[in-house]
Amino acid sequence: MRIDKVLWFLRLARTRVIAQAMAEEGHMRLNGRRVDRAHQKVVTGDVLTLPTAGGVRVIEILVLPARRGPAPEAQSCYRVLDVRADDPIAAAIRNDA
């Protein structure tokens, strides 16, 4: 599936046009390689590194979504790999160490 479509289906981009622009800007990585085309193919198990307003987000694609559904459905298709300080579980682990 195309990376712009995946970003839109997973609700990481508000519109498909924004998803295409995100891919073509060249700030995103797919399995460590720079993405500069909106038609870059994504498969299950790929790791995406995305720039966000609050920093960088790293996710692993668990299942390719079949549609742009509700947010809980979209969030079940990927796993967040980066640990954020605002994550209460991560904060508890850091405080115990």
Backbone atoms as SQL, in Angstrom:
CREATE TABLE atoms (id INTEGER PRIMARY KEY, chain TEXT, resi INTEGER, resn TEXT, atom TEXT, x REAL, y REAL, z REAL);
INSERT INTO atoms VALUES
  (1, 'A', 1, 'MET', 'N', 0.841, -1.171, 0.000),
  (2, 'A', 1, 'MET', 'CA', 0.000, 0.000, 0.000),
  (3, 'A', 1, 'MET', 'C', 0.893, 1.243, 0.000),
  (4, 'A', 2, 'ARG', 'N', 0.452, 2.287, -0.663),
  (5, 'A', 2, 'ARG', 'CA', 1.211, 3.540, -0.739),
  (6, 'A', 2, 'ARG', 'C', 1.337, 4.186, 0.630),
  (7, 'A', 3, 'ILE', 'N', 2.473, 4.846, 0.873),
  (8, 'A', 3, 'ILE', 'CA', 2.719, 5.450, 2.176),
  (9, 'A', 3, 'ILE', 'C', 1.749, 6.599, 2.460),
  (10, 'A', 4, 'ASP', 'N', 1.366, 7.361, 1.447),
  (11, 'A', 4, 'ASP', 'CA', 0.422, 8.448, 1.695),
  (12, 'A', 4, 'ASP', 'C', -0.946, 7.912, 2.115),
  (13, 'A', 5, 'LYS', 'N', -1.349, 6.820, 1.535),
  (14, 'A', 5, 'LYS', 'CA', -2.623, 6.206, 1.889),
  (15, 'A', 5, 'LYS', 'C', -2.575, 5.626, 3.309),
  (16, 'A', 6, 'VAL', 'N', -1.448, 5.026, 3.662),
  (17, 'A', 6, 'VAL', 'CA', -1.280, 4.485, 5.015),
  (18, 'A', 6, 'VAL', 'C', -1.348, 5.604, 6.047),
  (19, 'A', 7, 'LEU', 'N', -0.656, 6.703, 5.810),
  (20, 'A', 7, 'LEU', 'CA', -0.680, 7.827, 6.740),
  (21, 'A', 7, 'LEU', 'C', -2.092, 8.363, 6.920),
  (22, 'A', 8, 'TRP', 'N', -2.834, 8.424, 5.849),
  (23, 'A', 8, 'TRP', 'CA', -4.210, 8.927, 5.910),
  (24, 'A', 8, 'TRP', 'C', -5.120, 7.926, 6.615),
  (25, 'A', 9, 'PHE', 'N', -5.021, 6.651, 6.267),
  (26, 'A', 9, 'PHE', 'CA', -5.841, 5.614, 6.899),
  (27, 'A', 9, 'PHE', 'C', -5.557, 5.511, 8.398),
  (28, 'A', 10, 'LEU', 'N', -4.287, 5.668, 8.799),
  (29, 'A', 10, 'LEU', 'CA', -3.918, 5.561, 10.216),
  (30, 'A', 10, 'LEU', 'C', -4.168, 6.862, 10.986),
  (31, 'A', 11, 'ARG', 'N', -4.735, 7.837, 10.301),
  (32, 'A', 11, 'ARG', 'CA', -5.070, 9.128, 10.917),
  (33, 'A', 11, 'ARG', 'C', -3.830, 9.873, 11.421),
  (34, 'A', 12, 'LEU', 'N', -2.707, 9.676, 10.752),
  (35, 'A', 12, 'LEU', 'CA', -1.494, 10.423, 11.051),
  (36, 'A', 12, 'LEU', 'C', -1.429, 11.688, 10.204),
  (37, 'A', 13, 'ALA', 'N', -2.321, 11.777, 9.211),
  (38, 'A', 13, 'ALA', 'CA', -2.478, 12.965, 8.374),
  (39, 'A', 13, 'ALA', 'C', -3.970, 13.243, 8.234),
  (40, 'A', 14, 'ARG', 'N', -4.327, 14.492, 8.265),
  (41, 'A', 14, 'ARG', 'CA', -5.734, 14.884, 8.235),
  (42, 'A', 14, 'ARG', 'C', -6.384, 14.631, 6.877),
  (43, 'A', 15, 'THR', 'N', -5.619, 14.853, 5.807),
  (44, 'A', 15, 'THR', 'CA', -6.130, 14.616, 4.456),
  (45, 'A', 15, 'THR', 'C', -5.090, 13.842, 3.656),
  (46, 'A', 16, 'ARG', 'N', -5.526, 13.296, 2.546),
  (47, 'A', 16, 'ARG', 'CA', -4.613, 12.552, 1.686),
  (48, 'A', 16, 'ARG', 'C', -3.593, 13.500, 1.055),
  (49, 'A', 17, 'VAL', 'N', -4.007, 14.712, 0.737),
  (50, 'A', 17, 'VAL', 'CA', -3.091, 15.702, 0.160),
  (51, 'A', 17, 'VAL', 'C', -1.988, 16.047, 1.165),
  (52, 'A', 18, 'ILE', 'N', -2.337, 16.203, 2.420),
  (53, 'A', 18, 'ILE', 'CA', -1.337, 16.463, 3.458),
  (54, 'A', 18, 'ILE', 'C', -0.404, 15.266, 3.593),
  (55, 'A', 19, 'ALA', 'N', -0.955, 14.058, 3.517),
  (56, 'A', 19, 'ALA', 'CA', -0.135, 12.843, 3.600),
  (57, 'A', 19, 'ALA', 'C', 0.858, 12.781, 2.442),
  (58, 'A', 20, 'GLN', 'N', 0.431, 13.161, 1.242),
  (59, 'A', 20, 'GLN', 'CA', 1.324, 13.183, 0.087),
  (60, 'A', 20, 'GLN', 'C', 2.445, 14.199, 0.300),
  (61, 'A', 21, 'ALA', 'N', 2.094, 15.363, 0.816),
  (62, 'A', 21, 'ALA', 'CA', 3.100, 16.400, 1.070),
  (63, 'A', 21, 'ALA', 'C', 4.093, 15.942, 2.131),
  (64, 'A', 22, 'MET', 'N', 3.606, 15.277, 3.175),
  (65, 'A', 22, 'MET', 'CA', 4.493, 14.765, 4.226),
  (66, 'A', 22, 'MET', 'C', 5.518, 13.804, 3.635),
  (67, 'A', 23, 'ALA', 'N', 5.060, 12.933, 2.746),
  (68, 'A', 23, 'ALA', 'CA', 5.958, 11.952, 2.142),
  (69, 'A', 23, 'ALA', 'C', 6.973, 12.608, 1.213),
  (70, 'A', 24, 'GLU', 'N', 6.538, 13.588, 0.461),
  (71, 'A', 24, 'GLU', 'CA', 7.414, 14.203, -0.534),
  (72, 'A', 24, 'GLU', 'C', 8.392, 15.215, 0.056),
  (73, 'A', 25, 'GLU', 'N', 8.169, 15.655, 1.305),
  (74, 'A', 25, 'GLU', 'CA', 9.089, 16.603, 1.929),
  (75, 'A', 25, 'GLU', 'C', 10.440, 15.982, 2.250),
  (76, 'A', 26, 'GLY', 'N', 10.481, 14.666, 2.418),
  (77, 'A', 26, 'GLY', 'CA', 11.750, 13.983, 2.657),
  (78, 'A', 26, 'GLY', 'C', 12.187, 13.929, 4.105),
  (79, 'A', 27, 'HIS', 'N', 11.307, 14.278, 5.039),
  (80, 'A', 27, 'HIS', 'CA', 11.665, 14.245, 6.459),
  (81, 'A', 27, 'HIS', 'C', 11.281, 12.933, 7.123),
  (82, 'A', 28, 'MET', 'N', 10.617, 12.077, 6.419),
  (83, 'A', 28, 'MET', 'CA', 10.124, 10.812, 6.958),
  (84, 'A', 28, 'MET', 'C', 11.081, 9.675, 6.579),
  (85, 'A', 29, 'ARG', 'N', 11.156, 8.670, 7.440),
  (86, 'A', 29, 'ARG', 'CA', 11.993, 7.490, 7.165),
  (87, 'A', 29, 'ARG', 'C', 11.133, 6.234, 7.193),
  (88, 'A', 30, 'LEU', 'N', 11.432, 5.317, 6.300),
  (89, 'A', 30, 'LEU', 'CA', 10.791, 4.009, 6.243),
  (90, 'A', 30, 'LEU', 'C', 11.897, 2.975, 6.363),
  (91, 'A', 31, 'ASN', 'N', 11.916, 2.273, 7.491),
  (92, 'A', 31, 'ASN', 'CA', 12.969, 1.292, 7.773),
  (93, 'A', 31, 'ASN', 'C', 14.360, 1.920, 7.674),
  (94, 'A', 32, 'GLY', 'N', 14.484, 3.159, 8.137),
  (95, 'A', 32, 'GLY', 'CA', 15.768, 3.840, 8.150),
  (96, 'A', 32, 'GLY', 'C', 16.125, 4.560, 6.867),
  (97, 'A', 33, 'ARG', 'N', 15.346, 4.378, 5.816),
  (98, 'A', 33, 'ARG', 'CA', 15.629, 5.033, 4.538),
  (99, 'A', 33, 'ARG', 'C', 14.710, 6.231, 4.347),
  (100, 'A', 34, 'ARG', 'N', 15.247, 7.289, 3.809),
  (101, 'A', 34, 'ARG', 'CA', 14.476, 8.501, 3.576),
  (102, 'A', 34, 'ARG', 'C', 13.378, 8.267, 2.539),
  (103, 'A', 35, 'VAL', 'N', 12.205, 8.800, 2.812),
  (104, 'A', 35, 'VAL', 'CA', 11.072, 8.707, 1.885),
  (105, 'A', 35, 'VAL', 'C', 10.927, 10.059, 1.197),
  (106, 'A', 36, 'ASP', 'N', 10.866, 10.052, -0.133),
  (107, 'A', 36, 'ASP', 'CA', 10.655, 11.300, -0.858),
  (108, 'A', 36, 'ASP', 'C', 9.593, 11.158, -1.943),
  (109, 'A', 37, 'ARG', 'N', 8.869, 10.039, -1.913),
  (110, 'A', 37, 'ARG', 'CA', 7.804, 9.801, -2.887),
  (111, 'A', 37, 'ARG', 'C', 6.542, 9.359, -2.159),
  (112, 'A', 38, 'ALA', 'N', 5.421, 9.863, -2.570),
  (113, 'A', 38, 'ALA', 'CA', 4.142, 9.498, -1.942),
  (114, 'A', 38, 'ALA', 'C', 3.724, 8.083, -2.309),
  (115, 'A', 39, 'HIS', 'N', 4.259, 7.549, -3.384),
  (116, 'A', 39, 'HIS', 'CA', 3.866, 6.201, -3.795),
  (117, 'A', 39, 'HIS', 'C', 4.803, 5.104, -3.269),
  (118, 'A', 40, 'GLN', 'N', 5.657, 5.457, -2.323),
  (119, 'A', 40, 'GLN', 'CA', 6.538, 4.465, -1.681),
  (120, 'A', 40, 'GLN', 'C', 5.672, 3.370, -1.054),
  (121, 'A', 41, 'LYS', 'N', 6.019, 2.114, -1.283),
  (122, 'A', 41, 'LYS', 'CA', 5.231, 0.987, -0.775),
  (123, 'A', 41, 'LYS', 'C', 5.544, 0.711, 0.691),
  (124, 'A', 42, 'VAL', 'N', 4.502, 0.401, 1.460),
  (125, 'A', 42, 'VAL', 'CA', 4.606, 0.058, 2.874),
  (126, 'A', 42, 'VAL', 'C', 3.985, -1.325, 3.053),
  (127, 'A', 43, 'VAL', 'N', 4.647, -2.175, 3.837),
  (128, 'A', 43, 'VAL', 'CA', 4.124, -3.506, 4.130),
  (129, 'A', 43, 'VAL', 'C', 4.096, -3.717, 5.644),
  (130, 'A', 44, 'THR', 'N', 3.417, -4.747, 6.059),
  (131, 'A', 44, 'THR', 'CA', 3.347, -5.083, 7.473),
  (132, 'A', 44, 'THR', 'C', 4.753, -5.329, 8.012),
  (133, 'A', 45, 'GLY', 'N', 5.035, -4.785, 9.193),
  (134, 'A', 45, 'GLY', 'CA', 6.347, -4.935, 9.811),
  (135, 'A', 45, 'GLY', 'C', 7.288, -3.780, 9.561),
  (136, 'A', 46, 'ASP', 'N', 6.928, -2.879, 8.654),
  (137, 'A', 46, 'ASP', 'CA', 7.772, -1.715, 8.386),
  (138, 'A', 46, 'ASP', 'C', 7.762, -0.757, 9.576),
  (139, 'A', 47, 'VAL', 'N', 8.866, -0.028, 9.745),
  (140, 'A', 47, 'VAL', 'CA', 8.993, 0.959, 10.819),
  (141, 'A', 47, 'VAL', 'C', 9.046, 2.340, 10.176),
  (142, 'A', 48, 'LEU', 'N', 8.124, 3.209, 10.603),
  (143, 'A', 48, 'LEU', 'CA', 8.050, 4.577, 10.103),
  (144, 'A', 48, 'LEU', 'C', 8.541, 5.546, 11.162),
  (145, 'A', 49, 'THR', 'N', 9.377, 6.480, 10.763),
  (146, 'A', 49, 'THR', 'CA', 9.831, 7.554, 11.636),
  (147, 'A', 49, 'THR', 'C', 9.266, 8.844, 11.068),
  (148, 'A', 50, 'LEU', 'N', 8.410, 9.495, 11.862),
  (149, 'A', 50, 'LEU', 'CA', 7.681, 10.666, 11.391),
  (150, 'A', 50, 'LEU', 'C', 8.005, 11.893, 12.224),
  (151, 'A', 51, 'PRO', 'N', 8.238, 13.040, 11.596),
  (152, 'A', 51, 'PRO', 'CA', 8.379, 14.269, 12.371),
  (153, 'A', 51, 'PRO', 'C', 7.001, 14.765, 12.785),
  (154, 'A', 52, 'THR', 'N', 6.879, 15.228, 14.022),
  (155, 'A', 52, 'THR', 'CA', 5.630, 15.803, 14.515),
  (156, 'A', 52, 'THR', 'C', 5.944, 17.149, 15.157),
  (157, 'A', 53, 'ALA', 'N', 4.908, 17.857, 15.531),
  (158, 'A', 53, 'ALA', 'CA', 5.104, 19.166, 16.164),
  (159, 'A', 53, 'ALA', 'C', 5.836, 19.025, 17.493),
  (160, 'A', 54, 'GLY', 'N', 5.611, 17.908, 18.200),
  (161, 'A', 54, 'GLY', 'CA', 6.221, 17.706, 19.500),
  (162, 'A', 54, 'GLY', 'C', 7.525, 16.947, 19.479),
  (163, 'A', 55, 'GLY', 'N', 8.022, 16.579, 18.320),
  (164, 'A', 55, 'GLY', 'CA', 9.261, 15.820, 18.226),
  (165, 'A', 55, 'GLY', 'C', 9.206, 14.803, 17.102),
  (166, 'A', 56, 'VAL', 'N', 9.654, 13.603, 17.390),
  (167, 'A', 56, 'VAL', 'CA', 9.689, 12.538, 16.399),
  (168, 'A', 56, 'VAL', 'C', 8.875, 11.362, 16.916),
  (169, 'A', 57, 'ARG', 'N', 8.146, 10.723, 16.026),
  (170, 'A', 57, 'ARG', 'CA', 7.334, 9.561, 16.396),
  (171, 'A', 57, 'ARG', 'C', 7.793, 8.359, 15.580),
  (172, 'A', 58, 'VAL', 'N', 8.031, 7.239, 16.239),
  (173, 'A', 58, 'VAL', 'CA', 8.459, 6.013, 15.575),
  (174, 'A', 58, 'VAL', 'C', 7.374, 4.971, 15.791),
  (175, 'A', 59, 'ILE', 'N', 6.860, 4.421, 14.682),
  (176, 'A', 59, 'ILE', 'CA', 5.797, 3.424, 14.779),
  (177, 'A', 59, 'ILE', 'C', 6.138, 2.211, 13.917),
  (178, 'A', 60, 'GLU', 'N', 5.596, 1.066, 14.314),
  (179, 'A', 60, 'GLU', 'CA', 5.715, -0.162, 13.530),
  (180, 'A', 60, 'GLU', 'C', 4.334, -0.502, 13.004),
  (181, 'A', 61, 'ILE', 'N', 4.244, -0.808, 11.723),
  (182, 'A', 61, 'ILE', 'CA', 2.972, -1.165, 11.107),
  (183, 'A', 61, 'ILE', 'C', 2.682, -2.630, 11.441),
  (184, 'A', 62, 'LEU', 'N', 1.607, -2.870, 12.172),
  (185, 'A', 62, 'LEU', 'CA', 1.216, -4.230, 12.537),
  (186, 'A', 62, 'LEU', 'C', 0.291, -4.842, 11.495),
  (187, 'A', 63, 'VAL', 'N', -0.646, -4.050, 11.013),
  (188, 'A', 63, 'VAL', 'CA', -1.624, -4.490, 10.018),
  (189, 'A', 63, 'VAL', 'C', -1.874, -3.324, 9.078),
  (190, 'A', 64, 'LEU', 'N', -1.942, -3.596, 7.786),
  (191, 'A', 64, 'LEU', 'CA', -2.300, -2.536, 6.846),
  (192, 'A', 64, 'LEU', 'C', -3.808, -2.310, 6.943),
  (193, 'A', 65, 'PRO', 'N', -4.214, -1.074, 7.188),
  (194, 'A', 65, 'PRO', 'CA', -5.647, -0.799, 7.348),
  (195, 'A', 65, 'PRO', 'C', -6.384, -0.944, 6.027),
  (196, 'A', 66, 'ALA', 'N', -7.626, -1.384, 6.105),
  (197, 'A', 66, 'ALA', 'CA', -8.442, -1.560, 4.908),
  (198, 'A', 66, 'ALA', 'C', -9.213, -0.294, 4.561),
  (199, 'A', 67, 'ARG', 'N', -9.353, 0.603, 5.551),
  (200, 'A', 67, 'ARG', 'CA', -10.121, 1.826, 5.336),
  (201, 'A', 67, 'ARG', 'C', -9.680, 2.883, 6.339),
  (202, 'A', 68, 'ARG', 'N', -10.188, 4.085, 6.175),
  (203, 'A', 68, 'ARG', 'CA', -9.968, 5.154, 7.150),
  (204, 'A', 68, 'ARG', 'C', -11.146, 5.093, 8.117),
  (205, 'A', 69, 'GLY', 'N', -10.970, 4.354, 9.168),
  (206, 'A', 69, 'GLY', 'CA', -12.024, 4.162, 10.152),
  (207, 'A', 69, 'GLY', 'C', -11.847, 5.074, 11.349),
  (208, 'A', 70, 'PRO', 'N', -12.546, 4.769, 12.438),
  (209, 'A', 70, 'PRO', 'CA', -12.408, 5.569, 13.651),
  (210, 'A', 70, 'PRO', 'C', -11.002, 5.457, 14.240),
  (211, 'A', 71, 'ALA', 'N', -10.653, 6.416, 15.087),
  (212, 'A', 71, 'ALA', 'CA', -9.304, 6.476, 15.662),
  (213, 'A', 71, 'ALA', 'C', -8.897, 5.188, 16.379),
  (214, 'A', 72, 'PRO', 'N', -9.745, 4.576, 17.218),
  (215, 'A', 72, 'PRO', 'CA', -9.316, 3.337, 17.886),
  (216, 'A', 72, 'PRO', 'C', -8.980, 2.218, 16.897),
  (217, 'A', 73, 'GLU', 'N', -9.722, 2.157, 15.814),
  (218, 'A', 73, 'GLU', 'CA', -9.439, 1.146, 14.784),
  (219, 'A', 73, 'GLU', 'C', -8.095, 1.428, 14.116),
  (220, 'A', 74, 'ALA', 'N', -7.832, 2.692, 13.832),
  (221, 'A', 74, 'ALA', 'CA', -6.567, 3.078, 13.199),
  (222, 'A', 74, 'ALA', 'C', -5.399, 2.808, 14.134),
  (223, 'A', 75, 'GLN', 'N', -5.552, 3.126, 15.423),
  (224, 'A', 75, 'GLN', 'CA', -4.470, 2.942, 16.392),
  (225, 'A', 75, 'GLN', 'C', -4.154, 1.474, 16.632),
  (226, 'A', 76, 'SER', 'N', -5.101, 0.582, 16.370),
  (227, 'A', 76, 'SER', 'CA', -4.841, -0.845, 16.551),
  (228, 'A', 76, 'SER', 'C', -3.999, -1.428, 15.420),
  (229, 'A', 77, 'CYS', 'N', -3.772, -0.652, 14.368),
  (230, 'A', 77, 'CYS', 'CA', -2.999, -1.126, 13.218),
  (231, 'A', 77, 'CYS', 'C', -1.503, -0.859, 13.347),
  (232, 'A', 78, 'TYR', 'N', -1.102, -0.084, 14.349),
  (233, 'A', 78, 'TYR', 'CA', 0.321, 0.206, 14.528),
  (234, 'A', 78, 'TYR', 'C', 0.684, 0.211, 16.004),
  (235, 'A', 79, 'ARG', 'N', 1.997, 0.101, 16.242),
  (236, 'A', 79, 'ARG', 'CA', 2.531, 0.108, 17.601),
  (237, 'A', 79, 'ARG', 'C', 3.560, 1.226, 17.687),
  (238, 'A', 80, 'VAL', 'N', 3.454, 2.044, 18.732),
  (239, 'A', 80, 'VAL', 'CA', 4.398, 3.143, 18.929),
  (240, 'A', 80, 'VAL', 'C', 5.663, 2.581, 19.559),
  (241, 'A', 81, 'LEU', 'N', 6.805, 2.844, 18.937),
  (242, 'A', 81, 'LEU', 'CA', 8.079, 2.310, 19.415),
  (243, 'A', 81, 'LEU', 'C', 8.872, 3.305, 20.248),
  (244, 'A', 82, 'ASP', 'N', 8.637, 4.594, 20.034),
  (245, 'A', 82, 'ASP', 'CA', 9.358, 5.585, 20.837),
  (246, 'A', 82, 'ASP', 'C', 8.639, 5.773, 22.165),
  (247, 'A', 83, 'VAL', 'N', 9.421, 5.944, 23.213),
  (248, 'A', 83, 'VAL', 'CA', 8.866, 6.126, 24.546),
  (249, 'A', 83, 'VAL', 'C', 8.902, 7.609, 24.863),
  (250, 'A', 84, 'ARG', 'N', 7.737, 8.159, 25.120),
  (251, 'A', 84, 'ARG', 'CA', 7.640, 9.586, 25.421),
  (252, 'A', 84, 'ARG', 'C', 7.599, 9.798, 26.922),
  (253, 'A', 85, 'ALA', 'N', 8.090, 10.930, 27.355),
  (254, 'A', 85, 'ALA', 'CA', 8.107, 11.254, 28.778),
  (255, 'A', 85, 'ALA', 'C', 6.701, 11.449, 29.321),
  (256, 'A', 86, 'ASP', 'N', 5.753, 11.871, 28.474),
  (257, 'A', 86, 'ASP', 'CA', 4.400, 12.092, 28.936),
  (258, 'A', 86, 'ASP', 'C', 3.596, 10.798, 29.037),
  (259, 'A', 87, 'ASP', 'N', 4.177, 9.677, 28.638),
  (260, 'A', 87, 'ASP', 'CA', 3.534, 8.378, 28.765),
  (261, 'A', 87, 'ASP', 'C', 3.621, 7.949, 30.234),
  (262, 'A', 88, 'PRO', 'N', 2.492, 7.770, 30.950),
  (263, 'A', 88, 'PRO', 'CA', 2.549, 7.475, 32.379),
  (264, 'A', 88, 'PRO', 'C', 3.266, 6.167, 32.700),
  (265, 'A', 89, 'ILE', 'N', 3.179, 5.188, 31.829),
  (266, 'A', 89, 'ILE', 'CA', 3.860, 3.915, 32.077),
  (267, 'A', 89, 'ILE', 'C', 5.362, 4.098, 31.943),
  (268, 'A', 90, 'ALA', 'N', 5.787, 4.820, 30.910),
  (269, 'A', 90, 'ALA', 'CA', 7.217, 5.071, 30.719),
  (270, 'A', 90, 'ALA', 'C', 7.768, 5.911, 31.862),
  (271, 'A', 91, 'ALA', 'N', 7.009, 6.895, 32.331),
  (272, 'A', 91, 'ALA', 'CA', 7.457, 7.735, 33.442),
  (273, 'A', 91, 'ALA', 'C', 7.620, 6.911, 34.717),
  (274, 'A', 92, 'ALA', 'N', 6.713, 5.970, 34.932),
  (275, 'A', 92, 'ALA', 'CA', 6.808, 5.122, 36.127),
  (276, 'A', 92, 'ALA', 'C', 8.045, 4.236, 36.069),
  (277, 'A', 93, 'ILE', 'N', 8.357, 3.725, 34.894),
  (278, 'A', 93, 'ILE', 'CA', 9.541, 2.866, 34.732),
  (279, 'A', 93, 'ILE', 'C', 10.808, 3.679, 34.970),
  (280, 'A', 94, 'ARG', 'N', 10.854, 4.895, 34.460),
  (281, 'A', 94, 'ARG', 'CA', 12.034, 5.746, 34.634),
  (282, 'A', 94, 'ARG', 'C', 12.228, 6.132, 36.095),
  (283, 'A', 95, 'ASN', 'N', 11.131, 6.385, 36.790),
  (284, 'A', 95, 'ASN', 'CA', 11.227, 6.783, 38.185),
  (285, 'A', 95, 'ASN', 'C', 11.670, 5.626, 39.104),
  (286, 'A', 96, 'ASP', 'N', 11.350, 4.395, 38.703),
  (287, 'A', 96, 'ASP', 'CA', 11.756, 3.233, 39.491),
  (288, 'A', 96, 'ASP', 'C', 13.232, 2.921, 39.325),
  (289, 'A', 97, 'ALA', 'N', 13.806, 3.327, 38.220),
  (290, 'A', 97, 'ALA', 'CA', 15.209, 2.984, 37.926),
  (291, 'A', 97, 'ALA', 'C', 16.180, 3.799, 38.720);
